[in-house]
Amino acid sequence: MADIARKTGVSPMTVSRAFKSGSLISKDTRDAILQAAEELGYVFDSTASNLRSQKTDFIAVTIPSINNANFADTVRGLSETLSVQGFQILLGYTNYDTEEEERLIEQFLRRRPQAIVVTGGKHTPRARKLLENANVPVVETWDVPNKPIGHFVGFSNADAVRSMVDHFVATGYARIAFIGGDASRDTRGSDRRLGFIAALRDHGLDASRLIDAGAPPISMREGANAMARLLTEYPDTEAVICVSDLSAFGALTECQRRGVAVPERMAIGGFGDYEIGGISVPALTTIDAQARQIGERTGRLILDLLDDKPDVQHVMIEPQLIVRGSSR
């Protein structure tokens, strides 16, 4: 700042003010200071300012997977909404491990985020206590928690899958299976599985055709392997609902390898409305979870909360069933 002050003929305090929004300084002076900073390669170090104000410019976010298109869309919507007010995302990924989520939350809190966004509504007891005592807005996403910590932006994964079960049954399928992952790690996948079971039982149908594809996230390869098991263990199955579009695409390719016609012999449904599901042949029937909208709504909620609008908000998102060629 002293170098810029000498170059522009102002005081270091004026330089400091030029880097703060809302400070009383003329436009010409601010422009000259910013131009000098650009020429000198200077970047404002906000650390001292943050220590003084007890505020930072970042929002902490945990997601289960960094290569999942749905979570990427949520982070993109959140980041673009928050960036308008100058906030940045500090991202941590849990790999579907609640113990890792707990560790990340503790690390984030040491850095004084303005708010914390977590994926899902199920946490370790200690993680929950950390969030309850964080003294910053906490938003749970992608779920409808049984006991919300504060705010949430999400939907019922069980109800979303029920809509696909209803579609399959109404179309005439009766012997329906489910391909999912380790229910103890992926709570959203577990809820989808439970929704599948409950919906089939409500229709008076067998809900025992459950194939465990392994630890989440379930890949296309694991989806293909699970379909191979399904065709061996339950050869009369007419339709299968997969925990994600990736596993559904793997299941589709396994059917094609074996000469199992889709949807004539086997109907397939996915979850997430991934790009690959829309361009596969046939295109996948799926659930659009409105991933980007979750991020945008979360971002707007955080901005409201930081603008002294503290009312607890529970924002329900409406997933959409998209019927395509993989089902009749």
Secondary structure, DSSP 8 states (H G I E B T S, - for coil): -HHHHHHHTS-HHHHHHHTSTT-S--HHHHHHHHHHHHHHT-----HHHHHHHT--SEEEEEES-SS-HHHHHHHHHHHHHHHTTT-EEEEEE-TT-HHHHHHHHHHHHHT--S-EEEESS---HHHHHHHHTSSS-EEEESS--SS-SSEEEE--HHHHHHHHHHHHHHHT--SEEEEE--TTT-HHHHHHHHHHHHHHHHTT-----EEE--SSS--HHHHHHHHHHHHHH-TT--EEEESSHHHHHHHHHHHHHHT--TTTT-EEE-SS--HHHHHSSS--BEEE--HHHHHHHHHHHHHHHHTT-----EEE---EEE--TT--
